Amino acid sequence: MFDFTSPDSLPLVVQALILIVVAIAVVTDVRRRRIYNALTFPTMAVGLVLNTALDGASGLLAALAGLVLGFVLFIIPVAVMGRGAGDLKLLAAVGALGGPVFVVWCALFTSVAGGVFALGVLLAKRQLLPVVGGMVLELYSGQLPGAYSNIRLPYAIPIAVGAVAALALR
């Protein structure tokens, strides 16, 4: 029996699956700008079944909680900011494997990695000042600031960094 309240108690098979899934997602997101349902939905199912097999009813509940929490954590960016739903489904799948505490840590590390990644891409494409300037103008005019540019980020990369960090820094 393992403790879903601590990410350091994840069995090696679960850790390996998380790493494999995020690696596949990075490859498809970088190459095709898509995180496929053929990866995320089976991963959700495997997370539910595997955690049930490993820890019975409490494993199933933890996997369900991780799946739902992973979904909820990314629903606002998908709904408001137009981020792709593949990111949301990937985090939900990772949550089904790792449970609720793991997916929260993963999301926190993902947010930091995503911000650094976005800043790096904006700097490299010389778009940082126009984007930040537009956000400041919107804020000054009383609107909620939005980061508008035509740059699309393969967000599976920050999710993978977040998952690896959550596994490594537990």
SELUM-923119 format. One record per residue (C-alpha): x, y, z; residue number from 1; residue in one letter. Coordinates in nm, 3 decimals, padded with zeros to 5 digits. Layout:
// residues N
        u        v        w    n  res
        X        Y        Z  NUM    a
...
//
This chain:
// residues 170
        u        v        w    n  res
   00.000   00.000   00.000    1    m
   00.138   00.339  -00.091    2    f
   00.052   00.685   00.033    3    d
  -00.116   00.905  -00.229    4    f
  -00.064   01.210  -00.010    5    t
   00.308   01.207  -00.085    6    s
   00.454   01.203  -00.438    7    p
   00.765   01.021  -00.315    8    d
   00.562   00.709  -00.248    9    s
   00.469   00.651  -00.613   10    l
   00.562   00.300  -00.729   11    p
   00.835   00.279  -00.991   12    l
   00.591   00.149  -01.252   13    v
   00.375   00.461  -01.205   14    v
   00.679   00.688  -01.222   15    q
   00.798   00.516  -01.540   16    a
   00.454   00.547  -01.701   17    l
   00.440   00.918  -01.619   18    i
   00.780   00.971  -01.782   19    l
   00.687   00.768  -02.091   20    i
   00.354   00.948  -02.137   21    v
   00.498   01.299  -02.105   22    v
   00.787   01.207  -02.338   23    a
   00.545   01.088  -02.606   24    i
   00.335   01.402  -02.558   25    a
   00.642   01.624  -02.600   26    v
   00.732   01.452  -02.927   27    v
   00.384   01.481  -03.077   28    t
   00.333   01.836  -02.950   29    d
   00.666   01.956  -03.090   30    v
   00.625   01.775  -03.423   31    r
   00.252   01.820  -03.486   32    r
   00.138   02.071  -03.220   33    r
  -00.105   01.813  -03.086   34    r
  -00.137   01.597  -02.777   35    i
  -00.347   01.310  -02.901   36    y
  -00.653   01.160  -02.734   37    n
  -00.503   00.823  -02.829   38    a
  -00.240   00.896  -02.565   39    l
  -00.437   01.079  -02.296   40    t
  -00.758   00.877  -02.270   41    f
  -00.589   00.534  -02.248   42    p
  -00.346   00.682  -01.993   43    t
  -00.640   00.795  -01.781   44    m
  -00.786   00.445  -01.796   45    a
  -00.451   00.284  -01.716   46    v
  -00.409   00.519  -01.420   47    g
  -00.748   00.423  -01.281   48    l
  -00.698   00.048  -01.334   49    v
  -00.334   00.038  -01.222   50    l
  -00.391   00.238  -00.904   51    n
  -00.695   00.024  -00.824   52    t
  -00.484  -00.289  -00.872   53    a
  -00.204  -00.147  -00.656   54    l
  -00.414  -00.004  -00.374   55    d
  -00.775  -00.116  -00.408   56    g
  -01.059   00.128  -00.354   57    a
  -00.835   00.397  -00.206   58    s
  -00.614   00.374  -00.516   59    g
  -00.918   00.418  -00.738   60    l
  -01.034   00.720  -00.536   61    l
  -00.689   00.877  -00.545   62    a
  -00.662   00.820  -00.920   63    a
  -01.006   00.972  -00.975   64    l
  -00.917   01.268  -00.754   65    a
  -00.592   01.321  -00.946   66    g
  -00.771   01.298  -01.280   67    l
  -01.041   01.548  -01.179   68    v
  -00.793   01.783  -01.014   69    l
  -00.566   01.776  -01.321   70    g
  -00.869   01.862  -01.534   71    f
  -00.984   02.142  -01.302   72    v
  -00.637   02.299  -01.274   73    l
  -00.622   02.361  -01.651   74    f
  -00.990   02.425  -01.730   75    i
  -00.962   02.803  -01.678   76    i
  -00.664   02.848  -01.914   77    p
  -00.843   02.636  -02.175   78    v
  -01.174   02.818  -02.138   79    a
  -01.047   03.173  -02.098   80    v
  -00.715   03.187  -02.277   81    m
  -00.782   02.947  -02.560   82    g
  -00.510   02.701  -02.465   83    r
  -00.553   02.364  -02.630   84    g
  -00.752   02.098  -02.452   85    a
  -00.475   01.845  -02.514   86    g
  -00.278   02.013  -02.235   87    d
  -00.572   01.975  -02.000   88    l
  -00.619   01.608  -02.089   89    k
  -00.246   01.541  -02.047   90    l
  -00.245   01.690  -01.697   91    l
  -00.561   01.492  -01.613   92    a
  -00.395   01.172  -01.737   93    a
  -00.083   01.245  -01.531   94    v
  -00.314   01.307  -01.234   95    g
  -00.484   00.970  -01.286   96    a
  -00.144   00.805  -01.267   97    l
   00.013   01.008  -00.987   98    g
  -00.284   01.110  -00.772   99    g
  -00.395   01.446  -00.637  100    p
  -00.084   01.559  -00.449  101    v
   00.142   01.469  -00.739  102    f
  -00.073   01.653  -00.993  103    v
  -00.079   01.969  -00.779  104    v
   00.301   01.970  -00.756  105    w
   00.323   01.889  -01.125  106    c
   00.092   02.181  -01.209  107    a
   00.291   02.421  -00.990  108    l
   00.622   02.322  -01.149  109    f
   00.455   02.328  -01.492  110    t
   00.340   02.685  -01.436  111    s
   00.692   02.799  -01.350  112    v
   00.843   02.609  -01.643  113    a
   00.574   02.743  -01.877  114    g
   00.643   03.101  -01.774  115    g
   01.018   03.062  -01.825  116    v
   00.959   02.886  -02.157  117    f
   00.720   03.158  -02.277  118    a
   00.961   03.435  -02.177  119    l
   01.243   03.260  -02.357  120    g
   01.041   03.218  -02.675  121    v
   00.915   03.578  -02.664  122    l
   01.272   03.704  -02.617  123    l
   01.404   03.482  -02.896  124    a
   01.133   03.604  -03.135  125    k
   01.170   03.965  -03.018  126    r
   00.807   03.981  -02.909  127    q
   00.846   04.040  -02.535  128    l
   00.809   04.419  -02.542  129    l
   00.504   04.424  -02.773  130    p
   00.327   04.158  -02.566  131    v
   00.409   04.316  -02.229  132    v
   00.326   04.663  -02.366  133    g
  -00.014   04.540  -02.483  134    g
  -00.082   04.383  -02.144  135    m
   00.010   04.707  -01.966  136    v
  -00.219   04.910  -02.194  137    l
  -00.508   04.673  -02.130  138    e
  -00.450   04.687  -01.756  139    l
  -00.431   05.067  -01.768  140    y
  -00.760   05.082  -01.961  141    s
  -00.931   04.865  -01.699  142    g
  -00.936   04.541  -01.899  143    q
  -00.800   04.210  -01.789  144    l
  -00.460   04.179  -01.951  145    p
  -00.411   03.907  -02.209  146    g
  -00.084   03.795  -02.361  147    a
  -00.158   03.822  -02.732  148    y
   00.086   03.707  -02.994  149    s
   00.082   03.466  -03.282  150    n
   00.331   03.244  -03.106  151    i
   00.211   02.897  -03.012  152    r
   00.401   02.706  -02.749  153    l
   00.412   02.325  -02.736  154    p
   00.295   02.319  -02.375  155    y
   00.371   01.949  -02.335  156    a
   00.729   02.062  -02.274  157    i
   00.649   02.257  -01.954  158    p
   00.413   01.978  -01.843  159    i
   00.695   01.726  -01.888  160    a
   00.936   01.951  -01.699  161    v
   00.673   01.987  -01.423  162    g
   00.622   01.611  -01.402  163    a
   00.996   01.539  -01.391  164    v
   01.046   01.809  -01.126  165    a
   00.757   01.672  -00.918  166    a
   00.913   01.324  -00.937  167    l
   01.267   01.444  -00.868  168    a
   01.204   01.710  -00.603  169    l
   00.971   01.517  -00.381  170    r
//
